[in-house]
């Protein structure tokens, strides 16, 4: 019996018969009332320590899906249905939600799946290939899954942690006068001592060897609510920059503790998961000047926000509980999720027909996704999302970030897209993917034969 609280969120209430039972009967693959629709499941976390984050992400995603349905008439005429399942950001409940959703909803198939959390993403990795349902992890998850020859059904799209490490080094170099000026500089990485936090250790080791900077790694234990010992060490080291690899409560704690030890906020660069309003507001004035990386910058001035404000926000149809968060970092991350999944389906429809897309077809759509400037402008996402081109061999695509700075009230973008040196990183990724293939007995695909 499935015990996790599920929150039902459907696009048009008329598309589903009222009162259908949540459970096995709702998961049948036989034709049902929604067999002509596309099911996009949402593994959410609206309760637990990350609820404030999750509520905004799902609002951005749901607002965009509702806009596609109500304004554009669906994806090439195919209406979208969705349903939430509460994971509390845990592996166990994340797996439960996936098992509940993988067969579709009332006849509507699943074209792709967002695990929405590192614990669930790692726990579900083997199921992606087994069930032929592509799993998308935007700016998190297994870095080695960028190698699509080994991981045909996992897509760490837009930004892997390796690319993040390279991008932060490239940004620091731009402020120091060039890559050649990094020699002798001290860069501390303060990281969450977990699989997530340790992901950047190897690429930073390579980059330090390449450019000659001193690479200092300092871990802290979850949840990171006390960091005095780490910042005392940083104070003694006197680094030129600190790369902050935090998540949740550990981000504002780091910023406040840095101020207490006299380290300037404008020399701290937070990673993607330390780049939201929720990371800086609790730190108060200590956060002024703080820098952070993001693949989806804050702000509501993009064209897609104008459309959503007119058709969703101003008409009272938004999933946001508080519209002051319209255009927040996490709201915009939900928009990024939704734009990518809609365009992957649209890409698949160009080959398989303007109808609901299955997991295998969704995998093809993702591997042929090409979001260039023209497409991003058409979607209203130009500037919010970078160009993204995926393939059989490359499941990451972009590999770039923007840098934003907190002024005490809002984020301001202070860079253009900063590109990672993906060519330099690729041999590291291939070593990790080859090790995984050997462990699992996987024969890598020959991507030169894929079309």
VOGU-3710 file (C-alpha; in Angstrom, 3 decimals, decimal comma):
1> xxxxxxxxxx> 0,000/0,000/0,000  1,391/3,386/-0,967  1,406/5,607/2,110  3,139/8,812/0,939  0,905/11,844/0,799  0,044/12,666/-2,802  -1,198/16,020/-3,940  -3,306/15,853/-7,051  -2,595/18,663/-9,515  -4,292/18,338/-12,904
11> xxxxxxxxxx> -4,436/20,874/-15,710  -8,133/21,021/-16,541  -10,369/19,325/-14,027  -12,573/18,137/-16,842  -9,824/15,941/-18,286  -10,114/13,392/-15,509  -13,239/11,788/-14,119  -13,773/12,990/-10,583  -12,908/10,639/-7,791  -10,654/8,153/-9,604
21> xxxxxxxxxx> -8,843/5,935/-7,128  -5,175/6,604/-6,437  -3,424/3,254/-6,688  -2,967/0,386/-9,063  -6,203/1,055/-10,897  -4,960/4,529/-11,800  -1,713/3,107/-13,179  -3,128/0,763/-15,784  -1,598/0,923/-19,235  -4,864/0,000/-20,956
31> xxxxxxxxxx> -6,569/2,825/-22,849  -8,412/5,168/-20,508  -9,981/8,612/-20,490  -6,533/10,203/-20,795  -4,949/7,860/-23,335  -4,806/10,767/-25,783  -2,960/12,991/-23,306  0,612/13,292/-22,077  1,408/12,493/-18,445  4,198/14,480/-16,780
41> xxxxxxxxxx> 4,619/13,230/-13,197  5,987/15,498/-10,475  8,028/13,932/-7,679  7,691/16,848/-5,285  8,758/17,786/-1,768  6,250/20,208/-0,305  6,882/18,976/3,238  10,135/18,518/5,113  13,273/20,663/5,379  13,279/21,704/1,717
51> xxxxxxxxxx> 9,571/22,512/1,378  10,082/26,245/0,761  12,408/25,404/-2,124  10,158/22,752/-3,613  7,002/24,847/-3,530  8,579/27,397/-5,873  10,077/24,824/-8,236  6,760/23,057/-8,734  4,979/26,385/-9,154  7,293/27,359/-12,014
61> xxxxxxxxxx> 6,883/24,012/-13,677  3,109/23,787/-13,206  2,512/27,391/-14,285  4,349/26,706/-17,543  2,497/23,436/-18,194  -0,812/25,163/-17,482  0,183/27,935/-19,922  1,009/25,328/-22,608  -2,405/23,712/-22,125  -4,603/26,767/-21,814
71> xxxxxxxxxx> -2,876/29,221/-24,144  -1,101/27,057/-26,714  -3,648/24,243/-26,677  -1,146/21,628/-25,526  1,997/20,322/-27,198  0,975/20,268/-30,851  -2,579/19,769/-29,651  -1,755/17,072/-27,084  -2,959/18,177/-23,652  -0,808/17,562/-20,588
81> xxxxxxxxxx> -1,936/15,977/-17,331  0,192/15,818/-14,209  0,085/14,534/-10,675  2,310/15,070/-7,661  3,730/12,527/-5,251  5,405/13,668/-2,021  8,997/12,445/-1,621  10,203/14,650/1,263  13,487/14,656/-0,720  14,309/11,107/0,394
91> xxxxxxxxxx> 15,525/8,125/-1,619  12,969/5,712/-0,186  9,929/7,841/-0,958  11,465/8,964/-4,226  11,583/5,326/-5,346  7,995/4,770/-4,171  6,787/7,715/-6,226  8,632/6,519/-9,322  7,155/3,014/-9,031  3,739/4,579/-8,713
101> xxxxxxxxxx> 4,155/6,763/-11,780  6,186/4,716/-14,253  3,210/2,994/-15,900  1,515/6,298/-16,701  -1,742/7,802/-15,516  -5,122/6,519/-16,646  -3,804/5,672/-20,086  -1,542/8,715/-20,504  2,123/7,612/-20,963  5,283/8,930/-19,265
111> xxxxxxxxxx> 7,844/10,313/-21,772  10,527/11,259/-19,231  10,993/11,520/-15,476  12,495/14,117/-13,137  13,643/12,397/-9,874  13,940/15,876/-8,306  16,622/15,118/-5,751  20,063/13,540/-5,613  19,033/10,695/-3,243  16,249/9,526/-5,561
121> xxxxxxxxxx> 18,353/10,057/-8,697  21,095/7,718/-7,454  18,583/5,174/-6,169  16,704/5,104/-9,487  19,692/5,010/-11,841  19,373/1,334/-12,769  15,609/1,563/-13,253  15,990/4,092/-16,087  17,545/1,517/-18,413  15,390/-1,298/-17,078
131> xxxxxxxxxx> 12,092/0,566/-17,665  13,167/2,589/-20,723  12,037/5,838/-19,115  14,642/8,627/-19,415  15,532/10,352/-16,155  16,431/14,034/-16,339  18,586/15,655/-13,640  19,093/19,332/-14,346  22,315/20,608/-12,701  22,694/17,620/-10,366
141> xxxxxxxxxx> 22,989/13,833/-10,422  25,643/11,546/-11,872  28,262/13,534/-13,782  29,396/10,405/-15,692  25,872/10,063/-17,108  26,843/12,858/-19,503  28,334/9,974/-21,492  25,218/8,783/-23,285  27,002/5,776/-24,759  26,986/4,182/-21,294
151> xxxxxxxxxx> 23,890/5,890/-19,844  21,301/5,941/-22,661  18,418/6,780/-20,313  19,968/9,288/-17,876  20,348/12,950/-18,819  22,255/15,349/-16,490  21,196/18,192/-18,746  22,502/21,769/-18,883  25,204/21,501/-16,213  27,112/18,692/-14,506
161> xxxxxxxxxx> 29,100/19,256/-11,332  32,313/18,903/-13,359  31,217/21,736/-15,643  30,270/23,762/-12,596  33,792/23,385/-11,205  35,335/24,455/-14,497  32,961/27,412/-14,873  33,763/28,778/-11,413  37,496/28,561/-12,166  36,955/30,335/-15,490
171> xxxxxxxxxx> 34,967/33,084/-13,778  37,653/33,557/-11,127  40,245/33,731/-13,914  38,225/36,477/-15,626  38,348/38,530/-12,412  42,058/37,882/-11,879  43,099/38,865/-15,405  43,218/35,518/-17,197  43,843/31,818/-16,689  47,585/32,433/-16,532
181> xxxxxxxxxx> 47,035/34,663/-13,489  45,618/31,758/-11,443  49,079/30,384/-10,692  49,758/30,654/-6,962  46,202/31,705/-6,071  44,476/29,936/-3,196  40,980/28,609/-3,885  39,154/26,914/-1,028  36,177/24,658/-1,709  33,952/24,367/1,353
191> xxxxxxxxxx> 31,740/21,398/0,618  28,877/19,334/2,015  30,479/15,996/2,909  28,192/13,867/0,746  28,117/12,388/-2,749  26,794/15,747/-3,939  29,514/17,779/-2,240  32,358/15,477/-3,245  31,467/15,572/-6,963  33,787/18,530/-7,675
201> xxxxxxxxxx> 36,903/17,141/-5,966  38,289/15,368/-9,040  37,725/18,133/-11,614  39,179/20,781/-9,287  42,245/18,597/-8,782  42,681/18,451/-12,562  42,074/22,193/-12,988  44,548/23,058/-10,213  47,202/20,982/-11,953  46,365/22,626/-15,283
211> xxxxxxxxxx> 46,472/26,239/-14,062  48,700/26,119/-10,990  46,349/27,350/-8,269  46,352/25,903/-4,769  43,304/23,638/-4,429  42,159/23,395/-0,782  39,210/21,127/0,053  37,395/21,566/3,383  34,345/19,395/4,195  31,570/19,945/6,719
221> xxxxxxxxxx> 29,055/17,403/8,008  25,350/17,494/7,216  23,358/19,647/7,868  26,103/22,256/8,254  24,431/24,289/10,975  27,800/24,827/12,726  30,858/25,816/10,660  33,083/27,739/13,046  35,948/25,239/12,799  35,913/25,335/9,000
231> xxxxxxxxxx> 35,853/29,129/8,778  38,571/29,431/11,425  40,693/27,248/9,139  39,784/29,418/6,141  40,703/32,541/8,123  44,141/31,061/8,791  44,637/30,012/5,155  43,663/33,471/3,817  42,459/32,238/0,409  41,813/34,463/-2,579
241> xxxxxxxxxx> 38,410/32,871/-3,205  36,008/30,439/-1,548  33,830/28,147/-3,654  30,778/27,293/-1,539  29,218/23,856/-2,171  26,340/23,992/0,277  22,620/23,148/0,309  19,750/24,199/2,554  20,562/25,641/5,975  24,315/25,314/5,437
251> xxxxxxxxxx> 24,331/28,177/2,903  23,226/31,100/5,135  25,225/29,583/8,010  28,345/29,719/5,832  27,723/33,334/4,812  27,084/34,515/8,382  30,087/32,610/9,748  32,331/34,019/7,007  31,401/37,536/8,092  32,150/36,667/11,719
261> xxxxxxxxxx> 35,659/35,604/10,698  36,145/38,670/8,490  36,010/36,986/5,085  34,390/39,247/2,431  31,161/38,058/0,820  32,265/39,253/-2,628  35,054/36,665/-2,546  32,639/33,799/-1,939  31,022/32,099/-4,939  28,144/29,759/-4,193
271> xxxxxxxxxx> 27,389/26,839/-6,443  24,038/26,278/-8,186  22,435/24,918/-5,011  23,558/27,933/-2,987  22,252/30,544/-5,415  18,666/31,222/-4,351  16,890/33,902/-2,344  16,441/31,308/0,423  20,226/31,019/0,698  20,875/34,716/1,241
281> xxxxxxxxxx> 17,855/36,294/2,955  18,410/34,447/6,254  22,010/35,733/6,291  20,848/39,373/6,348  23,429/42,079/5,662  26,236/39,497/5,730  25,095/38,333/2,276  25,525/41,693/0,523  28,006/41,214/-2,305  27,792/37,412/-2,222
291> xxxxxxxxxx> 28,217/35,764/-5,637  26,618/32,584/-6,963  26,512/30,452/-10,103  23,221/29,729/-11,808  22,073/28,106/-15,069  18,685/29,888/-14,688  19,163/33,441/-13,351  16,640/35,144/-11,112  14,245/37,783/-12,413  10,836/38,141/-14,017
301> xxxxxxxxxx> 11,874/40,257/-16,997  12,185/37,412/-19,496  9,557/37,066/-22,223  8,138/33,875/-20,724  7,411/35,779/-17,507  5,473/38,392/-19,428  3,314/35,661/-20,929  2,833/33,867/-17,629  1,958/37,077/-15,818  -0,745/37,881/-18,362
311> xxxxxxxxxx> -2,317/34,446/-18,664  -1,511/32,684/-15,379  -0,471/35,058/-12,578  -2,925/37,899/-13,206  -5,807/35,483/-13,793  -5,295/33,792/-10,430  -4,263/30,435/-11,922  -0,700/30,286/-10,582  0,458/27,481/-8,328  2,487/30,032/-6,336
321> xxxxxxxxxx> 1,312/30,539/-2,783  2,964/33,955/-2,717  3,409/35,769/-6,021  6,354/37,728/-4,606  8,327/34,595/-5,553  7,403/34,993/-9,227  10,787/35,058/-10,979  12,746/33,703/-8,007  15,703/31,415/-8,699  13,760/28,296/-7,784
331> xxxxxxxxxx> 10,636/29,360/-9,656  12,830/29,881/-12,707  14,436/26,466/-12,230  10,937/24,986/-12,476  10,414/26,921/-15,694  13,683/25,511/-17,036  12,531/21,982/-16,205  9,229/22,544/-17,982  10,660/24,178/-21,108  13,105/21,290/-21,558
341> xxxxxxxxxx> 10,518/18,546/-21,086  7,987/20,234/-23,394  10,599/20,753/-26,117  11,886/17,183/-25,783  8,324/15,940/-26,361  7,863/18,339/-29,265  11,117/17,068/-30,779  9,960/13,464/-30,434  6,596/14,315/-31,987  8,390/15,542/-35,106
351> xxxxxxxxxx> 9,547/11,955/-35,666  6,788/9,851/-34,133  3,712/11,981/-34,733  1,687/14,614/-32,895  0,481/12,294/-30,168  1,475/11,274/-26,624  5,104/10,147/-26,437  6,380/7,012/-24,683  9,593/6,647/-22,685  11,594/5,185/-25,560
361> xxxxxxxxxx> 10,368/7,961/-27,850  11,106/10,543/-25,159  14,672/9,256/-24,994  15,004/9,851/-28,743  13,519/13,323/-28,327  16,028/14,210/-25,617  18,976/12,935/-27,674  17,865/15,130/-30,572  16,953/18,212/-28,531  18,429/21,395/-29,980
371> xxxxxxxxxx> 17,495/24,633/-28,208  19,173/27,352/-30,241  18,576/31,100/-29,950  15,625/31,008/-32,335  13,891/28,234/-30,413  14,556/29,887/-27,039  13,120/33,173/-28,325  10,045/31,349/-29,612  9,561/29,793/-26,169  10,181/33,106/-24,401
381> xxxxxxxxxx> 13,179/31,578/-22,596  16,012/33,448/-24,340  18,457/34,611/-21,637  16,826/32,396/-19,032  18,237/29,234/-20,611  21,488/28,718/-22,481  21,672/26,994/-25,852  21,270/23,275/-25,328  22,158/20,593/-27,860  22,065/16,950/-26,808
391> xxxxxxxxxx> 23,094/13,801/-28,647  23,679/10,094/-28,173  27,218/10,837/-26,964  26,489/14,015/-24,985  23,672/14,041/-22,428  24,724/17,315/-20,786  24,691/19,791/-23,617  25,251/23,353/-22,432  27,853/23,422/-19,649  27,573/27,138/-18,883
401> xxxxxxxxxx> 26,439/29,348/-15,998  25,758/32,979/-15,305  27,090/34,623/-12,157  24,710/36,706/-10,078  25,375/38,918/-7,056  23,113/39,686/-4,099  22,685/43,398/-3,303  20,733/42,856/-0,097  17,346/42,912/-1,825  17,679/41,085/-5,111
411> xxxxxxxxxx> 20,001/39,188/-7,416  21,800/41,058/-10,205  23,431/39,195/-13,082  27,105/40,231/-13,281  28,335/38,037/-16,125  27,365/36,653/-19,492  27,281/32,874/-19,895  30,534/31,482/-18,472  31,405/28,309/-20,379  33,090/25,287/-18,834
421> xxxxxxxxxx> 36,065/23,691/-20,553  34,177/20,516/-21,370  36,912/19,227/-23,692  39,387/19,237/-20,806  36,899/17,515/-18,498  35,708/14,827/-20,908  38,537/12,312/-20,278  37,646/12,349/-16,553  34,010/11,697/-17,369  34,937/8,818/-19,692
431> xxxxxxxxxx> 37,030/7,181/-16,956  34,063/7,291/-14,553  31,556/6,059/-17,132  33,884/3,231/-18,201  34,210/2,123/-14,577  30,425/2,109/-14,225  30,040/0,130/-17,462  32,541/-2,474/-16,237  30,840/-2,752/-12,855  27,383/-3,207/-14,398
441> xxxxxxxxxx> 28,450/-5,311/-17,381  27,265/-2,675/-19,876  28,492/-2,634/-23,471  28,617/1,043/-24,492  26,608/2,065/-27,539  28,389/3,065/-30,723  27,025/6,610/-30,981  28,522/7,034/-34,450  25,765/4,715/-35,677  22,909/6,522/-33,880
451> x> 20,625/8,885/-35,809
//
